Amino acid sequence: MEETNRQKKIGGVIQRDLADILQSHLRDAGRTGILISVSKVKVTTDLSQAKAYLSIFPAKNAKDILAELNELKPKIKHEVAQRTRNQLRRMPNLEFFIDDSLDYIENIEKSIKGEDNPIEQPDLLSKRKKS
């Protein structure tokens, strides 16, 4: 089902504010050399849940940072709610996911450039996970 304009607007507002908050949390924690970007925020039709897809570089730290963000979820939700209080009546619950689309594209490009051709041998590439 396609997102409505309202869902897209709310997702965009949350995405922009969430990116600023996550970067400031990393700076405050003294974690340097890590980049977090919020690639997409999908909001449910009843506006009660928001799924935030995060790209974390370098990827080796992704699971640790995701676990850390899940522990700080109430604090992050409160900060986003403070920033969006004039635009949203009620702040949706946040869920964080790792966005693996760049890794998936990179694997496809590597496979195409190498000797193994995924077009001729589709079993070479793993199936993409739906979230």
N, C-alpha and C positions, 0 to 999 in steps of 0.2 A: 504494500500500500504506500502511496506517495505521501510525503509530508505536506501538510498545509502551510500556507504562508505564515501563519502565526507560529507554528512549530519551528520553521526556519528562522524567523526573526528572533525568537527566544533562544534558540540554539546558537545563533550568531552572537547575541549579547553575552551569553554564558561563556562561549568560547573565547571571546576577547578578554573578558575579565579573568577567567580561569588561567589563561596563559600568563598574564601579569602576576597573578598570585603565586603560581607554581614557580616561576623564575625567581621571585623575591624570597620564597621559602628556601630555595637552593642556596641563594646568596647568604641568607641569614644563618643557614646551617653550616656555612663554610665549605660547601661542596663545590669546588671549581672544576672546570673542564667537562662539565655535563650540560647538555642542552636538552630542554624539554620543549616540544611544540605540541599544541593541541590541534590535531589535524581535522577533527570533526566532532561535533556534539549533536547527538540525536535525541530529541525529546519525544516522549510518548504522547499519544493523542489527548490524554487527560492531564497532561503537563505535570505528572507526579514523579516521573523518573527521567533522568538525563544521563545518557551514556556518553562519556568523554573518551575519545580515542587519542592516545598519546604516542608521539614519536619521541623516543629517548635515544640520544647519541652520547657516548658509544653504547651500542646495543648490549654489551656484556653486563652493564649495570642495570638493565631494564627491570629485571624481576625484583632486585633489591629496592629500587626506587619506587616501584609499584606497590610493594609491601609497605614501605614507609608512608606513601601517600594514603593508603587505605587506613593506616593507623591515625593519620591526621585529618581524615575525612570530615569529622564534625567541625573542626576549626576552619578548614577550607570552605566548607559549605556556609559557615557563618560569615566569612569574609566576602564570599561572592554575594550572599544575601544583602550585606551592608552596601555593596557597590551597586546592586541592582534594585534597591528598595523602592526607587521611584518608577521603575519600569515593570517590575513583577510584584504581584500581590503575594504570591506564595512561591518559595524557592523549591524546585524539584530536588529529590534525593539524587545524589551523585553516585555514579558507578564509573570506575576507571578501567580501561582496557588498553593493552598495547596494540598499536597500529602496526601490523606486519606487512602492509601493502608495498612499502619500499623494498623490503627484503625479498618479497615475492617477485617483484619486477626485476630486481638484481639477479636473482637465480635464473629467471627466464633469459635475461641478456647473456649471462655467463654460459648457459647451455647452448644458446644459439651461436655464440662466437666459438665455442669449443668443438671438439670432434663429435660429441654426442648431439644429435639433433632431436629435440623434443617433438618436432612436428612429425618426424618419421617414427619416433619411439615415444609415444605419450606417457609411458610408464616411468620415464626418467624424473618427471616433476611430481612432487607430492601434491595431493589435492589440497586446495585452499580451504581453510577452516572458516565456517560461517560463525559470526558472533551475534 
